[in-house]
C-alpha cells in the first residue's frame, strides 16, 4: 500500500484536496458555535433561576433540565458567589 501511495502521490493528494469542502467546513463550525452558545445560555438561565431561589425540582419540572445541566448550573452559581465575595 505504501509503495502504491508513493507512486500515485499526486493523484492521492488531488483526491484529498477535492474531498475537502471549505464552505461545508465553515457551515459546520458555525453550527457548532451556535449550539455551544445555546448550551451556555441555557446553563446561565438555569444558574440564574437557582440563584433566585429556584430548586432543582423546579428546573426539572418547568425547564426539563437534565442532571448534567443542573450540575453545571450549580457550579456556575458557586463560581459567581465566590467572585462576588
Secondary structure, 3 states (H helix, E strand, C coil): CHHHHHHCHHHHHHHHHHHCCHHHHHHHHHHHHHHHHHHHHHHHHHHHHHHCCCCHHHHHHHHCCCHHHHHHHHHHHHHHHHHHC
